[in-house]
């Protein structure tokens, strides 16, 4: 899972990786591990039970969006439980990431066209 020892990410950086976190909920264990590799820093979130393991890896550049989305979901659930109106999930205005990919592809295509001229 990358270097979780707290040593510097690479020779050019003085940033230490944060310590891993662990949360137990009923019969599930959740691990939050920060690591790094040649592509950068990432967060791996693992769900582990006796006979099942699942994990997602979130690159550092997406942490703020994931944090914002999770916070919004928690806030919406709290509102819904207290009887306050909440936007339906399919009308959420939060970015899905697809828009960003499409925009990046469009920018790359424009750059290629400009270079070809």
N, C-alpha and C positions, 0 to 999 in steps of 0.2 A: 504494500500500500504506500509506496514511496518512503521517504525518509521521515519517520515520525519521532526521531530522537531529540528534536529541538535544535539540531545543528543548522547552520545557515543553509538556505536553499541552494545557493551556488557561490562560487568564489567572488562574484561581483556584487554580492548583496550581504548586508548586515542584518537582514530580517530573519528572525527565528520563526519556525512553524509553531503554531499554538498546540497545546497538549490536546490529546484526544478526549472526547467526552463519551459517557455511557449513560443510558437511561433504560431502566427495566419497567415494563408495563405488562402486568399479568404474566403470561408465559412467553413474552417476547422481549428480546434484548435489542436495543438500538445503539449503534456505534456511529459516532461522528468523527471521522479521521481526516486530517488535513495532510496532504502529501504534495510532492512535486516530482516532475519528470521533465524530459526535454521540451515538452509543450507548455510547461508552466505549472502554476499552483492550482490545486483542485481540492474539493471537498467530497469525500466518499461517505454516503449515508447508507449503512447496512442494517437490515432487519434480519435477526437470527432467532430461530426457534430450534427445538430439538432435531427436527428433520427437514428444515427449510432455511434457505438463505437467499436474500435478494438484496441488490445494492443499486444505487444510482451514483453517478459521478457528475459533479457540477463544477465546471471551470470557474476560476476566480472571477472572470469578467461578468459572470451571470449571477454572482452572489447577491448583489443589491436587488436585482429583479426578483429572485427567488424569495428573498427576505420580505420584500414588499408584497408579493403575492400571498405568501403564507400569512403575513400580518393581516392582510385584507380578508382572507378566508376566515381567520379566527374572529375578526371584528364582525363580519357578516353573520357568522354562526351565533355569536353572542346576541346580536340584534334580533335575529330570527327567533331565538329562544325566549327573548323578552317581549316578543310580539310586535317588534318594529318592522316596517317594510324593508326588504332587501332586494336588490336587483337580481333577476333570474340569471343563472350561470351563463346561459347562451348569449346574453347581451352585455357581458363584461367588457369594459373599455380597456382592460389591461392588455399589454402586448403579449402575443403568444410566441414571439420570436420569428414567426414566418415573415412578418412585415419587414423585420430587420434583415433577414436573409435576402428577400426580394429586392430591397433597397440597395443592399451591398452588391448584388448581381447587376442591377441597373447601373450603378456607379462604375463597376468594372467594365461593362459593355461600352459605356460612354468614353471611358479612358482608352479602350482599345480602338474605338472609332477615331478619336482625336489623334492617336498615335499613327493610325493608318493614313491619315490625311497629310 
